[in-house]
Amino acid sequence: MSKFPFNQKKRGQLIIREFSSSVNSKELVWHRDRTDREITVKSGKGWQLQLENKLPVILEMGKTYYIPRNTYHRVMKGLRTLVVEIREPMKITKNQLRKIIKEAMEQGPQFPDLSHPTISQFADKTSGPIESSRATWFTSMQSYRYKAGGSSDQTITVYHLPGGQYMARIGGSYSNTLSNDRRAGKHADAISAIEAALDSSPSSTGPTARELLKKVGEKVQSRGYIGQD
């Protein structure tokens, strides 16, 4: 005899649960689960679902209901056998997590294309990627460049860090740095790192690197350096 008021079996990631129409209503008690659940009604008539502090709702065949974790709820008896599919979040073991991280690391850095709108407005050519042979703080780098008329190219340089994160640095047309590494920080993807660097400034009062960079087609003035002009 089952200690639960239902019978169930697993089908892949799904739990198939069946409540008999002859179940004793007293056995359908309030309870809560440790994980979020999505419940899809496959068959049954007249059954209801009630969540804490909510009115009961009729369980309609083919419809899916969401039950947040640690929320008290109960099923209320209907006329015909109730069959539901229960879907829980996929559980990842520590070994699976290590494998996912390892595979991501083996894929190497993901540098964006020059055509990305964040980059293409400020650069018309690339340099790299270049793997680091001596530096210990980054593993590889790629630069996006534009000759705006100064003594050097203005640059957006993205660094892939040993931990898998990215940081970016913005260079001006006179070998000057227009961003601030500390304020820009480290990010999970290259574009976020570029955006943060563009919105940073070596000065606490600005202007930002985004404001100082010349867009493709624009040129710095010959007196140059301060404010890129």
C-alpha positions as CSV (number, residue, x, y, z in Angstrom):
1,M,0.0,0.0,0.0
2,S,1.4,3.4,-1.0
3,K,2.1,5.9,1.8
4,F,1.1,8.7,-0.6
5,P,-2.4,9.4,-2.0
6,F,-1.2,8.9,-5.6
7,N,0.9,6.6,-7.8
8,Q,3.7,8.0,-9.9
9,K,6.5,7.1,-12.3
10,K,9.3,8.9,-14.0
11,R,9.5,9.5,-17.8
12,G,12.7,11.2,-18.6
13,Q,12.7,14.6,-16.8
14,L,8.9,14.3,-16.1
15,I,7.1,12.9,-13.1
16,I,3.7,11.3,-14.1
17,R,1.4,11.4,-11.1
18,E,-2.0,9.7,-10.8
19,F,-4.7,10.5,-8.2
20,S,-7.6,8.0,-8.0
21,S,-11.1,9.3,-7.9
22,S,-11.7,7.0,-4.9
23,V,-8.9,8.6,-2.8
24,N,-9.9,9.7,0.7
25,S,-10.1,13.5,0.7
26,K,-8.4,13.6,4.1
27,E,-5.2,12.3,2.5
28,L,-5.0,15.3,0.2
29,V,-3.2,17.5,2.7
30,W,-1.5,20.9,2.6
31,H,2.2,20.5,1.7
32,R,5.1,22.3,0.1
33,D,7.9,21.2,-2.2
34,R,11.6,22.2,-2.2
35,T,11.7,23.2,-5.9
36,D,9.5,25.2,-8.4
37,R,7.1,23.0,-10.3
38,E,5.1,23.2,-13.5
39,I,2.1,20.9,-13.5
40,T,0.3,20.0,-16.7
41,V,-3.1,18.3,-16.5
42,K,-3.4,15.3,-18.8
43,S,-6.8,14.0,-17.6
44,G,-9.3,14.4,-14.8
45,K,-12.5,16.3,-14.1
46,G,-13.6,18.5,-11.3
47,W,-10.2,18.5,-9.5
48,Q,-9.0,21.8,-8.0
49,L,-5.6,23.2,-7.0
50,Q,-5.3,25.6,-4.1
51,L,-2.2,27.6,-3.2
52,E,-1.7,29.3,0.2
53,N,-3.7,32.5,0.6
54,K,-5.4,31.8,-2.8
55,L,-8.9,30.6,-3.7
56,P,-9.0,27.1,-5.4
57,V,-8.9,27.0,-9.2
58,I,-10.3,24.2,-11.4
59,L,-7.6,22.1,-13.0
60,E,-8.4,22.2,-16.7
61,M,-7.1,19.4,-19.0
62,G,-4.1,20.5,-21.1
63,K,-3.4,23.5,-19.0
64,T,-0.1,24.1,-17.1
65,Y,0.0,25.5,-13.6
66,Y,3.0,27.0,-11.8
67,I,3.7,26.2,-8.1
68,P,6.7,28.2,-6.6
69,R,9.0,26.3,-4.2
70,N,8.2,26.4,-0.5
71,T,4.6,27.4,-1.2
72,Y,1.9,25.5,0.7
73,H,-0.7,24.0,-1.7
74,R,-3.1,21.1,-1.9
75,V,-5.2,19.2,-4.5
76,M,-8.9,19.0,-4.0
77,K,-10.8,15.8,-5.1
78,G,-12.8,15.7,-8.3
79,L,-14.9,13.1,-10.1
80,R,-12.5,11.2,-12.4
81,T,-8.9,10.0,-12.0
82,L,-6.5,12.9,-12.2
83,V,-3.3,12.5,-14.1
84,V,-0.7,15.3,-14.2
85,E,2.8,15.7,-15.5
86,I,5.2,17.4,-13.1
87,R,8.3,19.3,-14.5
88,E,11.0,20.4,-12.1
89,P,14.2,22.4,-12.8
90,M,17.0,20.3,-14.1
91,K,19.4,19.4,-11.3
92,I,23.1,19.8,-12.1
93,T,25.7,17.9,-10.1
94,K,29.0,19.3,-9.2
95,N,30.7,17.1,-11.8
96,Q,28.4,18.3,-14.5
97,L,29.0,21.9,-13.5
98,R,32.8,21.3,-13.7
99,K,32.3,19.8,-17.1
100,I,30.3,22.8,-18.3
101,I,32.9,25.2,-17.0
102,K,35.8,23.2,-18.6
103,E,34.1,23.1,-22.0
104,A,33.4,26.8,-21.9
105,M,37.1,27.5,-21.0
106,E,38.2,25.2,-23.9
107,Q,36.2,27.1,-26.4
108,G,38.5,30.1,-25.8
109,P,37.7,33.8,-25.9
110,Q,34.7,35.1,-27.8
111,F,35.7,38.4,-29.3
112,P,32.9,40.3,-31.1
113,D,33.0,41.1,-34.8
114,L,34.0,44.5,-36.1
115,S,30.5,44.9,-37.4
116,H,28.9,45.0,-34.0
117,P,27.2,48.4,-33.6
118,T,29.0,49.2,-30.4
119,I,32.3,48.8,-32.1
120,S,31.8,49.8,-35.8
121,Q,31.0,53.4,-35.0
122,F,34.5,53.9,-33.6
123,A,36.6,51.4,-35.5
124,D,37.1,50.3,-39.1
125,K,39.8,47.6,-38.7
126,T,41.0,44.9,-36.2
127,S,44.3,43.7,-34.8
128,G,44.5,40.3,-33.3
129,P,43.5,38.2,-31.5
130,I,46.9,37.9,-29.9
131,E,47.7,35.3,-27.2
132,S,49.7,36.5,-24.3
133,S,53.1,34.9,-23.9
134,R,54.5,36.8,-21.0
135,A,51.7,38.8,-19.3
136,T,50.0,36.9,-16.4
137,W,46.9,39.1,-16.1
138,F,45.3,38.3,-19.5
139,T,45.3,35.3,-21.8
140,S,44.6,37.0,-25.1
141,M,43.5,40.3,-26.5
142,Q,42.0,41.9,-29.6
143,S,42.0,45.5,-30.7
144,Y,39.6,47.5,-32.9
145,R,41.2,50.5,-34.5
146,Y,40.5,53.7,-36.4
147,K,43.0,56.3,-37.6
148,A,41.4,59.6,-36.7
149,G,44.4,61.7,-37.6
150,G,46.5,61.8,-34.5
151,S,49.9,60.3,-33.8
152,S,48.4,56.8,-33.1
153,D,45.2,54.9,-33.9
154,Q,42.3,55.3,-31.4
155,T,41.6,51.8,-30.1
156,I,39.1,49.7,-28.3
157,T,41.1,46.8,-26.8
158,V,39.4,43.8,-25.2
159,Y,41.3,41.5,-22.9
160,H,40.3,37.9,-22.1
161,L,41.3,37.2,-18.4
162,P,42.4,33.9,-16.9
163,G,39.1,33.4,-15.0
164,G,37.1,33.6,-18.3
165,Q,36.0,37.2,-17.8
166,Y,36.7,40.2,-20.0
167,M,37.9,43.8,-19.5
168,A,38.3,46.6,-22.1
169,R,40.5,49.6,-22.4
170,I,40.0,52.6,-24.7
171,G,42.9,54.4,-26.3
172,G,43.0,57.9,-27.8
173,S,44.6,59.2,-31.0
174,Y,47.7,60.4,-29.1
175,S,48.7,57.2,-27.3
176,N,46.5,58.4,-24.4
177,T,44.2,56.3,-22.3
178,L,40.5,57.5,-22.3
179,S,39.0,54.9,-20.0
180,N,39.4,53.8,-16.4
181,D,40.2,50.1,-15.7
182,R,38.9,50.2,-12.1
183,R,35.6,51.9,-12.9
184,A,35.1,49.8,-16.1
185,G,35.6,46.5,-14.2
186,K,35.4,42.9,-15.3
187,H,32.5,41.3,-17.2
188,A,31.2,38.0,-18.4
189,D,31.2,39.0,-22.0
190,A,33.3,41.3,-24.3
191,I,30.5,43.7,-25.3
192,S,29.6,44.4,-21.7
193,A,33.2,45.1,-21.0
194,I,33.5,47.5,-24.0
195,E,30.3,49.3,-23.0
196,A,31.6,49.8,-19.4
197,A,34.9,51.1,-20.6
198,L,33.3,53.5,-23.0
199,D,31.2,54.9,-20.2
200,S,34.2,55.3,-17.9
201,S,36.7,58.2,-17.7
202,P,40.2,58.6,-16.3
203,S,38.9,61.7,-14.5
204,S,36.3,61.6,-11.8
205,T,34.6,64.6,-13.6
206,G,34.6,63.2,-17.1
207,P,34.2,63.4,-20.1
208,T,33.7,59.7,-20.8
209,A,35.7,57.7,-23.4
210,R,32.5,57.4,-25.5
211,E,32.4,61.2,-25.6
212,L,36.1,61.6,-26.5
213,L,36.3,59.0,-29.2
214,K,36.0,60.1,-32.8
215,K,33.4,58.2,-34.9
216,V,34.6,56.7,-38.2
217,G,34.8,59.5,-40.7
218,E,35.6,62.1,-38.1
219,K,39.1,63.5,-37.5
220,V,40.9,65.1,-34.6
221,Q,42.2,68.6,-35.0
222,S,46.0,69.2,-35.4
223,R,46.5,70.8,-32.0
224,G,45.2,67.6,-30.5
225,Y,45.6,65.6,-27.2
226,I,43.4,67.3,-24.6
227,G,39.9,66.2,-25.3
228,Q,41.2,64.3,-28.4
229,D,41.4,67.8,-30.2
